[in-house]
């Protein structure tokens, strides 16, 4: 079984969705991307987050959007 890419725990950042094993909110990545920043810029600012986590998060979000549109 694959380790979850996102974690929600009331004891970590008040239950905010974060990248598993970090205290970096997923919303921070979305804010970076919305502002036109690259994944590399995000990763430079948050070295505790692995590129693989970001890619898996984006792939899972895409899959959910496609499934919802079907």
C-alpha positions in Angstrom: 0.0 0.0 0.0 1.3 3.4 -0.9 1.9 6.0 1.8 -0.6 8.8 1.6 0.7 12.0 0.1 -1.5 14.3 2.2 -2.1 14.2 6.0 -4.9 15.8 8.0 -4.2 15.6 11.8 -5.8 17.9 14.3 -2.5 18.0 16.2 -0.6 19.2 13.1 -1.4 22.7 11.8 -4.9 22.4 13.4 -6.0 19.7 10.9 -5.1 21.6 7.8 -4.2 19.3 4.9 -0.4 19.1 4.7 2.1 17.1 2.8 2.6 13.9 4.8 5.6 14.1 7.1 5.7 17.9 7.0 3.9 20.9 8.3 3.6 22.4 4.8 0.0 23.1 3.8 -1.1 21.8 0.4 -2.8 25.2 0.0 0.7 26.8 -0.1 1.5 24.8 -3.3 -1.7 25.9 -4.8 -1.0 29.5 -3.9 2.4 29.3 -5.5 1.0 27.8 -8.7 -1.9 30.3 -8.8 0.7 33.1 -8.6 2.5 31.7 -11.6 5.4 30.2 -9.7 6.9 26.9 -10.7 7.1 23.6 -8.8 10.8 24.2 -8.5 10.3 27.6 -6.8 7.9 26.0 -4.4 10.3 23.1 -3.6 13.2 25.6 -3.1 11.1 27.4 -0.4 10.0 24.1 1.2 12.8 21.6 1.0 11.0 19.2 3.4 8.5 18.4 0.6 9.7 16.0 -2.0 9.1 16.5 -5.8 7.4 13.1 -5.8 4.9 14.3 -3.2 4.0 17.3 -5.3 3.6 15.2 -8.5 1.5 12.6 -6.8 -0.7 15.3 -5.3 -1.3 16.9 -8.7 -1.9 13.5 -10.4 -4.5 12.5 -7.7 -6.2 15.9 -8.0 -6.4 15.5 -11.8 -7.8 12.0 -11.4 -10.5 13.2 -9.1 -11.4 16.1 -11.4 -11.7 13.7 -14.4 -13.8 11.3 -12.3 -16.1 14.0 -11.1 -16.6 15.3 -14.7 -17.6 11.8 -15.9 
